[in-house]
Amino acid sequence: MSHQSDVRIELTTSHEDWVLVRECYVQSFLRYPLYKYMVPDDNKRDAFLRAYLDANYDVTVASGKGILLRIGMPNGDRNNNKSSSGTGCARTSMKIIGGVVFVPPSDNGHGWAITDDEPYWEAYEKYGLAKISPDGLERVKRYEAWENENICKKLSGSRIPMWNGLFCAISPEYSSKGLGSTVYKEAIRIMAQYWVKQQQPKKAQLHRMRPQSERSISLESN
C-alpha cells in the first residue's frame, strides 16, 4: 500500500535511474492517444517509445541541458513491478515509480533551452527510430515541427524565462493516488535551487566584465 508521506522526489544524474524512470514512462504512455497515433502498431510502440525517450534524454539531460528528477518510495519488494523486457521500476533502496525531465530556461531568458528540432531529429536517427517504425518517425517529426512553430516560437517571443516539463509520469500502478501532487512543491524547490546555482557563474563572469570605473561607483554607493 502506498503512502503519500513515503514518496520522495530527488535530482539524479544516474543513467541507471534514467533507465528505470524510462520504463515508468513507457508503461504510462503505451495507451496515451498521442503515442497511439504516432505508432498505431501495438507490437512496435513500446520499442519505439524506449528509443524515442532515450533520444530525448540524450539531447537534454545527458548533454547537460536538462535535469532528471526521480520519484520513488521505500522498496519493500525488489522483484516487484518488473516489465516484460526484464527492466522494471525497481531499485535496491528505493523503488522508482516515476520521474520528470525538465529543460531549464535558455541562456538568453527567452523561453526554454533547446527549442530547435535539429538536435532531436539527429538523435532520432542515432537511436534508430526509423528502423522501428518509419511512419512513426514521420508522425513524430510532423507533430514536433507543428509544436515548435505554433507553441515554442511564440512562447520564446514573450521573452520570459520558462521551464519545459518535457516528460512527467508516474507508473500506472501508482497513478491517481495523489502522489504527484505530494512532491510538486519539492520539485519546484529543486528546480529553483538548480537554476540559482547555474546562474552564479554567469553573474560572476558579468561582474568581471564590468568596467573598473563602474564597479568603483557601485562600491562607493554601498
C-alpha positions in Angstrom: 0.0 0.0 0.0 1.4 3.4 -1.0 1.6 6.3 1.5 1.9 9.9 0.4 4.3 10.6 3.2 6.7 7.9 1.8 7.1 9.5 -1.6 10.3 11.3 -2.5 11.5 13.3 -5.5 15.2 13.9 -6.0 17.6 15.2 -8.6 19.6 12.4 -10.1 22.4 12.2 -12.7 22.4 8.3 -12.7 21.9 6.7 -16.0 20.6 3.6 -14.1 17.9 5.8 -12.6 17.0 7.1 -16.1 16.5 3.5 -17.4 14.1 2.9 -14.5 12.3 6.2 -15.0 12.1 5.5 -18.7 10.3 2.2 -18.0 7.7 4.0 -15.9 7.2 6.4 -18.9 6.8 3.5 -21.3 4.2 1.9 -19.1 2.3 5.2 -18.7 2.5 6.3 -22.3 1.6 3.0 -24.1 -2.1 3.9 -24.3 -1.7 7.6 -24.5 -3.6 8.9 -27.6 -0.7 10.9 -28.9 1.6 7.9 -29.0 -1.1 5.6 -30.2 -1.5 8.0 -33.1 2.3 8.1 -33.7 2.7 4.3 -33.6 -0.6 2.5 -34.2 1.1 -0.9 -34.1 0.8 -2.2 -30.5 3.7 -4.6 -31.2 6.1 -1.8 -32.0 5.0 1.0 -29.7 7.0 0.1 -26.6 10.3 -0.3 -28.5 9.6 2.9 -30.4 8.9 4.7 -27.1 12.1 3.5 -25.5 14.2 4.7 -28.4 12.3 8.0 -28.6 12.7 8.6 -24.8 16.4 7.7 -24.9 16.9 10.1 -27.8 15.3 12.9 -25.9 17.3 12.1 -22.8 20.5 12.2 -24.9 19.7 15.7 -26.2 18.6 17.1 -22.8 19.9 15.5 -19.6 22.9 13.6 -21.0 24.2 16.7 -22.7 23.9 18.8 -19.6 21.0 20.9 -20.9 18.2 19.3 -18.9 17.7 17.7 -15.5 16.1 14.4 -14.3 14.1 14.1 -11.1 13.3 10.6 -9.9 10.1 9.9 -7.9 10.4 7.0 -5.5 9.3 5.1 -2.5 10.9 2.8 0.0 11.4 -0.5 -1.8 9.7 -3.3 0.1 9.9 -5.9 -2.8 12.9 -5.8 -5.1 11.2 -8.1 -7.5 8.0 -6.1 -7.8 7.0 -4.0 -10.8 9.0 -5.8 -13.5 8.4 -5.1 -17.1 8.2 -7.8 -19.8 11.7 -6.9 -21.0 13.2 -7.6 -17.6 13.7 -4.0 -16.8 11.4 -2.6 -14.1 10.8 0.4 -11.9 12.7 -1.0 -9.0 15.8 -0.1 -7.1 17.7 -1.6 -4.2 17.0 1.0 -1.6 14.2 2.9 -3.4 11.5 1.8 -5.8 11.4 4.3 -8.6 7.8 4.9 -9.6 8.2 7.8 -12.0 10.1 10.9 -12.8 10.3 14.3 -14.6 12.6 15.5 -17.3 12.9 19.3 -17.2 14.6 21.6 -19.6 15.6 24.9 -17.9 15.3 28.4 -19.4 17.5 29.3 -22.3 20.7 31.4 -21.8 19.0 34.5 -23.2 16.0 34.1 -21.0 13.6 33.7 -23.9 11.6 30.6 -23.3 13.4 27.3 -22.6 16.6 25.8 -24.0 16.9 23.5 -27.0 13.8 24.6 -29.0 15.4 23.7 -32.4 14.2 20.5 -34.0 17.5 19.5 -35.5 19.3 18.1 -32.3 16.3 15.9 -31.6 16.0 14.7 -35.2 19.7 13.8 -35.2 19.2 11.8 -32.0 16.2 10.0 -33.5 18.4 8.8 -36.3 21.1 7.8 -33.8 18.7 5.7 -31.8 17.1 4.1 -34.9 13.5 5.2 -34.7 13.1 4.8 -38.4 14.1 1.2 -38.2 11.4 0.5 -35.7 8.7 2.5 -37.4 9.4 4.8 -40.4 5.8 6.0 -40.3 6.0 6.6 -36.6 9.1 8.8 -37.0 7.5 10.8 -39.8 4.5 11.5 -37.5 6.8 12.5 -34.6 8.6 14.9 -36.9 5.4 16.4 -38.2 4.0 16.8 -34.7 7.2 18.3 -33.3 7.5 20.7 -36.2 4.0 21.9 -35.7 4.6 22.2 -31.9 7.8 24.2 -32.5 6.2 26.6 -34.9 2.9 27.2 -33.1 4.0 26.9 -29.4 7.7 27.1 -28.8 8.4 30.0 -31.1 5.5 32.0 -29.7 6.5 31.4 -26.1 10.1 32.3 -26.8 8.8 35.5 -28.4 7.4 36.5 -25.0 11.0 37.0 -23.7 10.1 35.3 -20.4 12.3 32.5 -18.9 10.4 29.3 -18.9 11.0 25.7 -17.8 9.8 22.9 -20.1 8.4 19.7 -18.4 9.4 17.5 -21.3 8.2 14.3 -19.8 6.4 13.7 -16.5 4.7 10.5 -15.4 4.1 8.0 -12.6 3.8 4.3 -13.2 0.2 3.3 -13.7 0.3 1.1 -10.6 0.7 4.3 -8.5 -1.2 6.9 -10.6 -4.4 8.6 -9.4 -3.4 8.4 -5.8 -2.3 12.0 -5.3 1.4 11.1 -5.2 2.4 13.6 -7.9 0.7 16.4 -6.0 2.6 15.4 -2.9 6.0 16.0 -4.4 5.0 19.1 -6.5 6.4 21.7 -4.2 9.6 19.9 -3.6 10.1 19.6 -7.4 9.7 23.4 -7.7 12.2 23.9 -4.9 14.8 21.6 -6.6 14.3 23.4 -9.9 14.7 26.8 -8.3 17.8 25.7 -6.4 19.3 24.2 -9.6 18.6 27.4 -11.6 20.1 29.7 -9.0 23.2 27.6 -8.8 23.5 27.7 -12.6 23.3 31.5 -12.7 26.0 32.1 -10.2 29.0 31.6 -12.6 27.3 33.8 -15.2 26.8 36.6 -12.6 30.5 36.3 -11.5 31.6 36.5 -15.2 29.4 39.5 -15.8 30.9 41.3 -12.8 34.4 40.6 -14.1 33.5 42.1 -17.4 32.1 45.4 -16.0 34.4 48.4 -16.3 36.6 49.2 -13.3 35.0 52.7 -13.0 31.5 51.2 -12.9 32.5 48.8 -10.2 34.0 51.6 -8.1 30.9 53.7 -8.3 28.8 50.6 -7.2 31.1 50.0 -4.2 31.0 53.7 -3.2 27.2 53.8 -3.3 27.2 50.8 -0.9 
